[in-house]
Amino acid sequence: MAIGTASIRPNQETMTGFWRLAPWLSRLVMFPPVIVFTAISLRYFTNPEHAIAGTTLNTPEAFTDTRVLGAFTLTLLIMLVTFLSSKARLWLGHLQLAFFMAAALVTRVFGFMHDGTTLAMGNQRFITIVEAVLLILNAAGLLLQIQFSKQSEARP
């Protein structure tokens, strides 16, 4: 009769050093957008008349349409929290945020070129810098998660 030990978690990874911290670094990078998406969603739902700087909402339809924009942000937030809660899906969170930040920056630059908005107006410089930093961090996080996945597959 053979007696051996069995692991409760047979697929448990025994990563060491940096790779053990990689999922937590990814979550750390994704946490600020969670806070921002939460704040934006709350602002659109609870205070739509002040949700978009420089606009005036004059009809009930305008208030409803503004709240619907909050639903988009809420959807992104729900997806992001879902990705954050799973080590296997962290890369999807980085992918979502990298695409979102890239689209936001492209849209912002388009606005600068066509609407007459400049970096000196309001908080445009701050927002543009934050979006660029989050794009860079999440692109790096995506690469990190791809490498982490390769490291995990290489381990027995």
MOBELTA-V430895 format. One record per residue. N is the residue number from 1. SS is DSSP state (@ for helix, = for strand, . for the rest). OMEGA is omega in whole degrees, 0 to 359 (NA if undefined). D_LAST is the distance of its C-alpha to the last C-alpha in Angstrom with 2 decimals. Layout:
n = [N,N]
ss = [SS,SS]
omega = [OMEGA,OMEGA]
d_last = [D_LAST,D_LAST]
This chain:
n = [1,2,3,4,5,6,7,8,9,10,11,12,13,14,15,16,17,18,19,20,21,22,23,24,25,26,27,28,29,30,31,32,33,34,35,36,37,38,39,40,41,42,43,44,45,46,47,48,49,50,51,52,53,54,55,56,57,58,59,60,61,62,63,64,65,66,67,68,69,70,71,72,73,74,75,76,77,78,79,80,81,82,83,84,85,86,87,88,89,90,91,92,93,94,95,96,97,98,99,100,101,102,103,104,105,106,107,108,109,110,111,112,113,114,115,116,117,118,119,120,121,122,123,124,125,126,127,128,129,130,131,132,133,134,135,136,137,138,139,140,141,142,143,144,145,146,147,148,149,150,151,152,153,154,155,156]
ss = [.,.,.,.,.,.,.,.,.,.,.,.,.,.,.,.,.,@,@,@,@,@,@,@,@,@,@,@,@,@,@,@,@,@,@,@,@,@,@,@,@,@,@,@,@,@,.,@,@,@,.,.,.,.,.,.,.,.,.,@,@,@,@,@,@,@,@,@,@,@,@,@,@,@,@,@,@,@,@,@,@,@,@,@,.,.,@,@,@,@,@,@,@,@,@,@,@,@,@,@,@,@,@,@,@,@,@,@,@,@,@,@,@,@,@,.,.,.,.,.,.,.,.,@,@,@,@,@,@,@,@,@,@,@,@,@,@,@,@,@,@,@,@,@,@,@,@,@,@,@,@,@,@,@,.,.]
omega = [181,177,180,177,178,178,175,179,184,181,182,180,178,179,179,175,184,186,176,180,186,179,180,174,177,179,179,179,182,184,178,175,176,179,180,180,177,180,180,180,179,181,180,181,187,185,186,181,178,184,181,183,175,179,177,178,186,183,175,178,179,178,180,180,178,177,178,174,176,178,176,180,178,177,177,179,180,178,181,178,177,180,179,186,182,179,182,183,180,180,178,176,177,179,178,182,179,178,181,180,177,178,179,179,178,178,180,178,175,178,177,184,188,185,182,176,177,177,182,183,174,181,183,181,181,182,180,179,180,179,179,179,179,175,181,181,182,172,177,177,177,177,178,180,176,178,178,179,178,178,180,180,181,181,179,NA]
d_last = [26.49,22.89,22.13,18.69,17.29,15.70,14.29,16.56,13.87,11.00,9.32,10.26,8.79,9.45,10.92,13.70,17.00,18.16,15.17,15.64,19.21,18.79,19.27,22.26,23.74,23.63,25.41,27.87,28.81,29.33,31.39,34.67,34.93,34.54,37.55,39.48,38.90,39.95,43.08,43.98,43.57,45.71,48.31,48.63,49.01,51.19,53.22,53.30,56.59,54.92,51.50,52.40,54.43,57.79,58.06,60.55,59.93,63.28,62.56,60.59,58.73,57.60,56.18,54.29,52.93,51.79,49.96,48.24,46.84,45.35,43.59,41.66,40.48,39.70,37.57,35.59,35.25,34.00,31.40,30.29,30.04,28.00,25.52,25.52,24.65,21.32,18.33,17.44,21.07,21.78,21.90,24.66,26.62,26.58,27.56,30.37,31.67,31.56,33.51,35.87,36.62,37.12,39.47,41.29,41.83,43.05,45.37,46.62,47.38,49.10,51.17,52.06,53.31,55.16,56.19,57.48,54.98,54.15,51.69,54.67,55.35,54.34,50.70,49.54,48.40,46.27,44.70,44.01,42.35,40.18,39.14,38.31,36.27,34.33,33.76,32.39,30.18,28.73,28.24,26.34,24.38,23.54,22.28,20.28,18.65,17.95,16.27,14.36,13.16,12.06,10.24,8.47,7.63,6.52,3.80,0.00]
